[in-house]
């Protein structure tokens, strides 16, 4: 028996900040997803209950092409896991990351579940699979959409308001001590960065404590983790924070260090140049398209003018022939809307 786990990261259109990109990068790896769930189960009964029914040693990623949703987001991180009993039954989990309030979050999740959480098997009497949605939130405001949704319902409906099981994890509730003690440095450090993205003092206190763990990682993995975390945090706390963070790491002899200000500027400049090049290419293509459309319009207008001129010539020729056949000119003027001078050729 297998359970499918989908990590769904919706791109919040009102901001260009990189919460979702960083979240997706962290949890594209099955090992990181496993540790994320293990940390979350300590503060969430529903997750803990679910994980007791599965074998996370069997966690595997599902190809990106599995998703058919293309308007609000995509399941670019998908995983499956076997249940502990081995029974031939499937279930699903949707992990959704939010960094701000979203009034249509449940509509998005519902649409996604109905589009993706299906099993194509002609022997099944229902194609859908029971799904638990887990919302991971690391925004600045105190927000829990489940509590807001259930607020006006009687106790009987608590946990039943939605047509699917849903639970909420505010990442600030995951203890810092658990992150520091996490066997997977990338997951622990990533969660610290996400939960304290707006708190410079906390980051300066906690991030250097990962140095001893970074020293045990392969150099390329440690450098990549530091670079990704740097780019993410600078978006929120500014470039001055990067200087302070580097000083904190240098002061304790960390041999890797976060990327330098120069590296950050060079990367930002490269990204801006790439974006500018893409915009120029798009503008060039749009101009070419406009030129083609204008040419087509001019050809069409010329064709219409041709038709109109030929129609006028034919009308005048007919009027003159009728005049030769002794039709009174007053009748022809009125019938063809022509002047006497046009008909007589004067």
C-alpha positions as a Markdown table, in Angstrom:
| # | Residue | x | y | z |
|---|---|---|---|---|
| 1 | Unk | 0.0 | 0.0 | 0.0 |
| 2 | Unk | 1.2 | 3.5 | -0.8 |
| 3 | Unk | 0.3 | 7.0 | 0.3 |
| 4 | Unk | 1.0 | 9.9 | -2.0 |
| 5 | Unk | 2.4 | 13.1 | -0.5 |
| 6 | Unk | 2.2 | 16.3 | -2.5 |
| 7 | Unk | 4.2 | 19.4 | -1.6 |
| 8 | Unk | 2.3 | 22.3 | -3.2 |
| 9 | Unk | 3.8 | 25.8 | -3.1 |
| 10 | Unk | 1.5 | 28.5 | -4.3 |
| 11 | Unk | 3.1 | 31.7 | -5.7 |
| 12 | Unk | 1.7 | 34.6 | -3.9 |
| 13 | Unk | 1.3 | 37.2 | -6.7 |
| 14 | Unk | 1.3 | 40.4 | -4.6 |
| 15 | Unk | 5.0 | 40.0 | -3.7 |
| 16 | Unk | 8.2 | 39.1 | -5.4 |
| 17 | Unk | 9.8 | 37.8 | -2.3 |
| 18 | Unk | 11.2 | 34.3 | -2.3 |
| 19 | Unk | 9.6 | 32.4 | 0.5 |
| 20 | Unk | 8.1 | 29.8 | -1.8 |
| 21 | Unk | 11.2 | 29.4 | -3.9 |
| 22 | Unk | 13.3 | 28.8 | -0.8 |
| 23 | Unk | 10.7 | 26.4 | 0.6 |
| 24 | Unk | 10.5 | 24.4 | -2.6 |
| 25 | Unk | 14.3 | 24.2 | -2.8 |
| 26 | Unk | 14.6 | 22.9 | 0.7 |
| 27 | Unk | 12.0 | 20.2 | 0.4 |
| 28 | Unk | 12.6 | 18.9 | -3.1 |
| 29 | Unk | 14.7 | 16.3 | -1.3 |
| 30 | Unk | 12.9 | 13.4 | 0.2 |
| 31 | Unk | 15.2 | 13.4 | 3.2 |
| 32 | Unk | 14.4 | 17.1 | 4.0 |
| 33 | Unk | 10.7 | 16.4 | 3.7 |
| 34 | Unk | 11.0 | 13.5 | 6.1 |
| 35 | Unk | 12.7 | 15.6 | 8.7 |
| 36 | Unk | 10.2 | 18.5 | 8.2 |
| 37 | Unk | 7.3 | 16.1 | 8.9 |
| 38 | Unk | 9.2 | 14.6 | 11.9 |
| 39 | Unk | 9.6 | 18.1 | 13.4 |
| 40 | Unk | 6.0 | 19.1 | 12.7 |
| 41 | Unk | 4.6 | 16.0 | 14.3 |
| 42 | Unk | 6.0 | 17.1 | 17.7 |
| 43 | Unk | 3.7 | 20.1 | 17.7 |
| 44 | Unk | 0.7 | 18.8 | 15.7 |
| 45 | Unk | -1.4 | 15.9 | 16.8 |
| 46 | Unk | -3.0 | 15.3 | 13.3 |
| 47 | Unk | 0.4 | 15.0 | 11.7 |
| 48 | Unk | 1.7 | 12.7 | 14.4 |
| 49 | Unk | -1.3 | 10.5 | 14.1 |
| 50 | Unk | -0.9 | 10.2 | 10.4 |
| 51 | Unk | 2.8 | 9.5 | 10.5 |
| 52 | Unk | 2.2 | 6.6 | 12.9 |
| 53 | Unk | 0.4 | 4.9 | 10.0 |
| 54 | Unk | 3.1 | 5.2 | 7.4 |
| 55 | Unk | 6.7 | 4.1 | 6.9 |
| 56 | Unk | 8.8 | 7.2 | 6.0 |
| 57 | Unk | 11.7 | 4.9 | 5.0 |
| 58 | Unk | 9.7 | 4.4 | 1.8 |
| 59 | Unk | 9.3 | 8.0 | 1.0 |
| 60 | Unk | 9.9 | 8.6 | -2.8 |
| 61 | Unk | 9.5 | 11.6 | -5.1 |
| 62 | Unk | 6.8 | 11.5 | -7.8 |
| 63 | Unk | 7.8 | 13.1 | -11.2 |
| 64 | Unk | 6.9 | 16.7 | -11.7 |
| 65 | Unk | 4.8 | 15.9 | -14.7 |
| 66 | Unk | 2.2 | 14.3 | -12.4 |
| 67 | Unk | 0.4 | 17.6 | -12.0 |
| 68 | Unk | -2.2 | 18.8 | -14.4 |
| 69 | Unk | -3.0 | 22.0 | -12.6 |
| 70 | Unk | -1.7 | 25.1 | -14.4 |
| 71 | Unk | -3.5 | 28.3 | -13.2 |
| 72 | Unk | -2.8 | 29.0 | -9.6 |
| 73 | Unk | 0.2 | 26.8 | -8.9 |
| 74 | Unk | 1.7 | 23.4 | -9.5 |
| 75 | Unk | 2.7 | 20.3 | -7.6 |
| 76 | Unk | 6.4 | 20.5 | -8.4 |
| 77 | Unk | 7.3 | 18.5 | -5.3 |
| 78 | Unk | 5.4 | 15.2 | -5.0 |
| 79 | Unk | 6.1 | 12.1 | -2.9 |
| 80 | Unk | 4.7 | 8.7 | -2.1 |
| 81 | Unk | 5.1 | 6.5 | 1.0 |
| 82 | Unk | 3.9 | 3.1 | 2.0 |
| 83 | Unk | 1.7 | 2.6 | 4.9 |
| 84 | Unk | 2.9 | 0.6 | 7.8 |
| 85 | Unk | 0.2 | -2.1 | 7.6 |
| 86 | Unk | 0.8 | -2.9 | 3.9 |
| 87 | Unk | -3.0 | -2.7 | 3.2 |
| 88 | Unk | -3.8 | -1.9 | -0.5 |
| 89 | Unk | -5.3 | 1.5 | 0.2 |
| 90 | Unk | -4.1 | 4.9 | -1.0 |
| 91 | Unk | -4.3 | 8.3 | 0.7 |
| 92 | Unk | -2.8 | 11.7 | 0.0 |
| 93 | Unk | -1.2 | 14.6 | 1.7 |
| 94 | Unk | -1.0 | 18.2 | 0.4 |
| 95 | Unk | 1.7 | 20.4 | 2.0 |
| 96 | Unk | 1.0 | 24.0 | 1.2 |
| 97 | Unk | 3.4 | 26.9 | 2.1 |
| 98 | Unk | 2.1 | 30.4 | 2.8 |
| 99 | Unk | 4.0 | 33.4 | 3.8 |
| 100 | Unk | 1.0 | 35.8 | 4.0 |
| 101 | Unk | -2.8 | 35.8 | 4.5 |
| 102 | Unk | -4.7 | 34.3 | 1.6 |
| 103 | Unk | -8.5 | 34.6 | 1.7 |
| 104 | Unk | -9.0 | 31.9 | -1.0 |
| 105 | Unk | -6.6 | 29.3 | 0.3 |
| 106 | Unk | -9.2 | 26.6 | 0.8 |
| 107 | Unk | -10.7 | 27.1 | -2.6 |
| 108 | Unk | -7.2 | 26.6 | -4.1 |
| 109 | Unk | -6.5 | 23.5 | -2.0 |
| 110 | Unk | -10.0 | 22.0 | -2.9 |
| 111 | Unk | -9.5 | 22.7 | -6.6 |
| 112 | Unk | -6.0 | 21.2 | -6.5 |
| 113 | Unk | -7.2 | 18.1 | -4.6 |
| 114 | Unk | -10.0 | 17.4 | -7.0 |
| 115 | Unk | -7.6 | 17.9 | -10.0 |
| 116 | Unk | -4.7 | 15.9 | -8.8 |
| 117 | Unk | -5.5 | 13.5 | -5.9 |
| 118 | Unk | -6.9 | 10.8 | -8.2 |
| 119 | Unk | -6.0 | 7.2 | -9.1 |
| 120 | Unk | -6.7 | 6.1 | -12.6 |
| 121 | Unk | -7.9 | 2.5 | -12.1 |
| 122 | Unk | -11.0 | 1.2 | -13.9 |
| 123 | Unk | -11.6 | -1.2 | -11.0 |
| 124 | Unk | -12.1 | 1.6 | -8.5 |
| 125 | Unk | -15.6 | 2.8 | -7.9 |
| 126 | Unk | -14.2 | 6.3 | -7.0 |
| 127 | Unk | -11.1 | 7.8 | -8.5 |
| 128 | Unk | -10.4 | 10.3 | -5.7 |
| 129 | Unk | -8.3 | 9.5 | -2.6 |
| 130 | Unk | -8.7 | 10.7 | 1.0 |
| 131 | Unk | -6.4 | 13.6 | 1.5 |
| 132 | Unk | -4.9 | 15.5 | 4.4 |
| 133 | Unk | -3.8 | 19.1 | 3.6 |
| 134 | Unk | -1.1 | 20.6 | 5.8 |
| 135 | Unk | -0.6 | 24.3 | 5.6 |
| 136 | Unk | 2.9 | 25.5 | 6.6 |
| 137 | Unk | 2.9 | 29.2 | 7.5 |
| 138 | Unk | 5.8 | 31.5 | 8.3 |
| 139 | Unk | 4.2 | 35.0 | 7.8 |
| 140 | Unk | 4.7 | 38.0 | 10.1 |
| 141 | Unk | 1.0 | 38.2 | 11.2 |
| 142 | Unk | -0.7 | 35.8 | 13.6 |
| 143 | Unk | -3.0 | 33.9 | 11.2 |
| 144 | Unk | -4.7 | 30.6 | 11.2 |
| 145 | Unk | -7.3 | 30.2 | 8.4 |
| 146 | Unk | -8.7 | 27.0 | 10.0 |
| 147 | Unk | -9.7 | 28.8 | 13.2 |
| 148 | Unk | -11.2 | 31.6 | 11.2 |
| 149 | Unk | -13.2 | 29.2 | 9.0 |
| 150 | Unk | -14.6 | 27.1 | 11.9 |
| 151 | Unk | -15.2 | 30.0 | 14.3 |
| 152 | Unk | -19.0 | 30.3 | 13.6 |
| 153 | Unk | -19.7 | 26.6 | 13.4 |
| 154 | Unk | -21.1 | 24.5 | 16.3 |
| 155 | Unk | -18.6 | 22.1 | 17.9 |
| 156 | Unk | -20.0 | 19.2 | 15.9 |
| 157 | Unk | -18.6 | 20.6 | 12.7 |
| 158 | Unk | -15.1 | 21.2 | 14.1 |
| 159 | Unk | -12.7 | 19.3 | 11.8 |
| 160 | Unk | -15.6 | 18.6 | 9.3 |
| 161 | Unk | -16.1 | 22.0 | 7.7 |
| 162 | Unk | -14.0 | 21.2 | 4.7 |
| 163 | Unk | -14.6 | 18.2 | 2.4 |
| 164 | Unk | -11.0 | 17.1 | 3.1 |
| 165 | Unk | -8.9 | 16.8 | 6.2 |
| 166 | Unk | -6.8 | 19.9 | 6.9 |
| 167 | Unk | -4.3 | 21.0 | 9.5 |
| 168 | Unk | -2.2 | 24.1 | 10.1 |
| 169 | Unk | 1.4 | 24.5 | 11.2 |
| 170 | Unk | 2.7 | 27.9 | 12.1 |
| 171 | Unk | 6.5 | 27.4 | 11.7 |
| 172 | Unk | 7.2 | 29.7 | 14.6 |
| 173 | Unk | 5.8 | 27.0 | 16.9 |
| 174 | Unk | 8.6 | 24.6 | 15.9 |
| 175 | Unk | 11.1 | 25.0 | 18.8 |
| 176 | Unk | 14.5 | 26.4 | 17.9 |
| 177 | Unk | 16.0 | 23.7 | 20.0 |
| 178 | Unk | 14.5 | 21.0 | 17.8 |
| 179 | Unk | 15.8 | 22.7 | 14.7 |
| 180 | Unk | 19.3 | 22.9 | 16.2 |
| 181 | Unk | 19.1 | 19.2 | 17.3 |
| 182 | Unk | 17.8 | 18.1 | 13.9 |
| 183 | Unk | 20.0 | 15.4 | 12.4 |
| 184 | Unk | 19.6 | 17.0 | 9.0 |
| 185 | Unk | 21.4 | 20.4 | 9.0 |
| 186 | Unk | 19.8 | 21.6 | 5.9 |
| 187 | Unk | 16.3 | 21.1 | 7.2 |
| 188 | Unk | 17.0 | 22.5 | 10.7 |
| 189 | Unk | 18.8 | 25.6 | 9.3 |
| 190 | Unk | 16.2 | 26.1 | 6.6 |
| 191 | Unk | 13.3 | 26.1 | 9.1 |
| 192 | Unk | 15.2 | 28.6 | 11.3 |
| 193 | Unk | 15.6 | 30.9 | 8.3 |
| 194 | Unk | 11.9 | 30.6 | 7.4 |
| 195 | Unk | 10.5 | 31.0 | 10.9 |
| 196 | Unk | 12.8 | 34.0 | 11.8 |
| 197 | Unk | 12.8 | 35.6 | 8.4 |
| 198 | Unk | 11.7 | 38.9 | 9.9 |
| 199 | Unk | 13.8 | 38.8 | 13.1 |
| 200 | Unk | 17.5 | 39.8 | 12.5 |
| 201 | Unk | 18.5 | 39.4 | 16.2 |
| 202 | Unk | 17.2 | 35.8 | 16.3 |
| 203 | Unk | 19.0 | 34.9 | 13.1 |
| 204 | Unk | 22.3 | 36.4 | 14.3 |
| 205 | Unk | 21.9 | 34.4 | 17.5 |
| 206 | Unk | 20.9 | 31.0 | 15.9 |
| 207 | Unk | 22.5 | 30.7 | 12.5 |
| 208 | Unk | 26.1 | 30.7 | 13.7 |
| 209 | Unk | 25.2 | 27.7 | 16.0 |
| 210 | Unk | 25.0 | 25.6 | 12.9 |
| 211 | Unk | 28.7 | 26.1 | 12.1 |
| 212 | Unk | 29.8 | 22.9 | 13.8 |
| 213 | Unk | 27.3 | 21.0 | 11.7 |
| 214 | Unk | 28.2 | 22.7 | 8.5 |
| 215 | Unk | 31.8 | 21.6 | 9.0 |
| 216 | Unk | 30.6 | 18.0 | 8.9 |
| 217 | Unk | 28.8 | 18.5 | 5.6 |
| 218 | Unk | 30.4 | 18.0 | 2.1 |
| 219 | Unk | 31.8 | 21.4 | 1.2 |
| 220 | Unk | 29.6 | 21.9 | -1.9 |
| 221 | Unk | 26.4 | 21.1 | 0.0 |
| 222 | Unk | 27.4 | 23.5 | 2.8 |
| 223 | Unk | 28.3 | 26.3 | 0.4 |
| 224 | Unk | 25.0 | 25.8 | -1.5 |
| 225 | Unk | 23.0 | 25.9 | 1.7 |
| 226 | Unk | 24.6 | 29.1 | 2.8 |
| 227 | Unk | 24.2 | 30.7 | -0.6 |
| 228 | Unk | 20.5 | 29.8 | -0.9 |
| 229 | Unk | 19.8 | 31.0 | 2.6 |
| 230 | Unk | 21.7 | 34.2 | 2.1 |
| 231 | Unk | 19.8 | 35.2 | -1.0 |
| 232 | Unk | 16.5 | 34.4 | 0.7 |
| 233 | Unk | 17.2 | 36.4 | 3.9 |
| 234 | Unk | 18.7 | 39.4 | 2.2 |
| 235 | Unk | 15.3 | 39.9 | 0.4 |
| 236 | Unk | 13.8 | 40.5 | 3.8 |
| 237 | Unk | 16.4 | 42.0 | 6.0 |
| 238 | Unk | 18.6 | 43.9 | 3.5 |
| 239 | Unk | 22.2 | 43.9 | 2.6 |
| 240 | Unk | 23.4 | 45.3 | 5.9 |
| 241 | Unk | 22.2 | 42.2 | 7.6 |
| 242 | Unk | 24.5 | 40.1 | 5.3 |
| 243 | Unk | 27.5 | 42.1 | 6.6 |
| 244 | Unk | 26.6 | 41.4 | 10.2 |
| 245 | Unk | 26.0 | 37.7 | 9.5 |
| 246 | Unk | 29.3 | 37.3 | 7.8 |
| 247 | Unk | 31.0 | 39.0 | 10.8 |
| 248 | Unk | 29.2 | 36.6 | 13.1 |
| 249 | Unk | 30.5 | 33.6 | 11.2 |
| 250 | Unk | 34.0 | 35.0 | 10.8 |
| 251 | Unk | 34.2 | 35.7 | 14.5 |
| 252 | Unk | 33.9 | 32.0 | 15.3 |
| 253 | Unk | 36.2 | 30.8 | 12.6 |
| 254 | Unk | 33.6 | 29.4 | 10.2 |
| 255 | Unk | 35.6 | 28.4 | 7.1 |
| 256 | Unk | 32.7 | 28.7 | 4.6 |
| 257 | Unk | 30.9 | 31.9 | 5.6 |
| 258 | Unk | 27.8 | 33.3 | 3.8 |
| 259 | Unk | 28.2 | 34.7 | 0.3 |
| 260 | Unk | 29.9 | 38.1 | 0.2 |
| 261 | Unk | 28.2 | 41.3 | -0.6 |
| 262 | Unk | 30.1 | 41.4 | -3.8 |
| 263 | Unk | 28.9 | 37.9 | -4.7 |
| 264 | Unk | 25.4 | 38.9 | -3.8 |
| 265 | Unk | 25.5 | 42.0 | -6.0 |
| 266 | Unk | 27.0 | 40.1 | -8.9 |
| 267 | Unk | 24.3 | 37.5 | -8.7 |
| 268 | Unk | 21.6 | 40.2 | -8.4 |
| 269 | Unk | 23.2 | 42.0 | -11.4 |
| 270 | Unk | 23.3 | 38.8 | -13.4 |
| 271 | Unk | 19.6 | 38.2 | -12.6 |
| 272 | Unk | 18.7 | 41.7 | -13.5 |
| 273 | Unk | 20.6 | 41.5 | -16.8 |
| 274 | Unk | 18.9 | 38.2 | -17.6 |
| 275 | Unk | 15.5 | 39.7 | -16.9 |
| 276 | Unk | 16.3 | 42.8 | -19.0 |
| 277 | Unk | 17.4 | 40.6 | -21.8 |
| 278 | Unk | 14.2 | 38.6 | -21.6 |
| 279 | Unk | 12.1 | 41.8 | -21.5 |
| 280 | Unk | 14.0 | 43.2 | -24.6 |
| 281 | Unk | 13.4 | 39.9 | -26.4 |
| 282 | Unk | 9.7 | 40.0 | -25.5 |
| 283 | Unk | 9.5 | 43.7 | -26.7 |
| 284 | Unk | 11.2 | 42.7 | -30.0 |
| 285 | Unk | 8.8 | 39.9 | -30.5 |
| 286 | Unk | 5.9 | 42.1 | -29.7 |
| 287 | Unk | 7.1 | 44.8 | -32.1 |
| 288 | Unk | 7.5 | 42.2 | -34.9 |
| 289 | Unk | 4.0 | 40.9 | -34.1 |
| 290 | Unk | 2.6 | 44.5 | -34.2 |
| 291 | Unk | 4.4 | 45.1 | -37.5 |
| 292 | Unk | 2.9 | 42.0 | -39.0 |
| 293 | Unk | -0.5 | 42.9 | -37.8 |
| 294 | Unk | -0.2 | 46.4 | -39.1 |
| 295 | Unk | 0.8 | 45.1 | -42.5 |
| 296 | Unk | -2.1 | 42.7 | -42.5 |
| 297 | Unk | -4.4 | 45.5 | -41.6 |
| 298 | Unk | -3.0 | 47.8 | -44.4 |
| 299 | Unk | -3.4 | 45.0 | -46.9 |
| 300 | Unk | -7.0 | 44.4 | -45.8 |
| 301 | Unk | -7.7 | 48.2 | -46.0 |
| 302 | Unk | -6.2 | 48.3 | -49.5 |
| 303 | Unk | -8.2 | 45.4 | -50.6 |
| 304 | Unk | -11.4 | 47.0 | -49.2 |
| 305 | Unk | -10.6 | 50.3 | -51.0 |
| 306 | Unk | -10.1 | 48.3 | -54.2 |
| 307 | Unk | -13.4 | 46.7 | -53.8 |
| 308 | Unk | -15.1 | 50.1 | -53.1 |
| 309 | Unk | -13.5 | 51.8 | -56.1 |
| 310 | Unk | -14.5 | 48.9 | -58.4 |
| 311 | Unk | -18.1 | 49.1 | -57.0 |
| 312 | Unk | -18.2 | 52.9 | -57.7 |
| 313 | Unk | -16.8 | 52.4 | -61.2 |
| 314 | Unk | -19.4 | 49.7 | -61.9 |
| 315 | Unk | -22.2 | 52.0 | -60.5 |
| 316 | Unk | -21.2 | 54.9 | -62.7 |
| 317 | Unk | -20.8 | 52.7 | -65.8 |
| 318 | Unk | -24.3 | 51.2 | -65.2 |
| 319 | Unk | -25.8 | 54.7 | -64.8 |
| 320 | Unk | -24.2 | 56.0 | -68.0 |
| 321 | Unk | -25.5 | 53.0 | -70.0 |
| 322 | Unk | -29.0 | 53.5 | -68.7 |
| 323 | Unk | -28.8 | 57.2 | -69.6 |
| 324 | Unk | -27.9 | 56.1 | -73.2 |
| 325 | Unk | -31.0 | 53.9 | -73.1 |
| 326 | Unk | -33.1 | 57.1 | -72.5 |
| 327 | Unk | -33.6 | 56.7 | -68.8 |
| 328 | Unk | -34.3 | 60.3 | -67.4 |
| 329 | Unk | -31.1 | 61.6 | -65.7 |
| 330 | Unk | -33.2 | 62.8 | -62.7 |
| 331 | Unk | -34.1 | 59.2 | -62.0 |
| 332 | Unk | -30.5 | 58.0 | -62.3 |
| 333 | Unk | -29.3 | 60.7 | -60.0 |
| 334 | Unk | -31.7 | 59.6 | -57.3 |
| 335 | Unk | -31.3 | 55.9 | -58.0 |
| 336 | Unk | -27.5 | 55.8 | -57.9 |
| 337 | Unk | -26.8 | 58.8 | -55.7 |
| 338 | Unk | -24.6 | 60.4 | -58.3 |
| 339 | Unk | -24.5 | 64.0 | -59.7 |
| 340 | Unk | -25.5 | 65.0 | -63.2 |
| 341 | Unk | -21.9 | 66.0 | -63.9 |
| 342 | Unk | -20.7 | 62.5 | -62.9 |
| 343 | Unk | -23.2 | 60.7 | -65.2 |
| 344 | Unk | -22.6 | 63.1 | -68.1 |
| 345 | Unk | -18.9 | 62.9 | -67.7 |
| 346 | Unk | -18.5 | 66.7 | -67.2 |
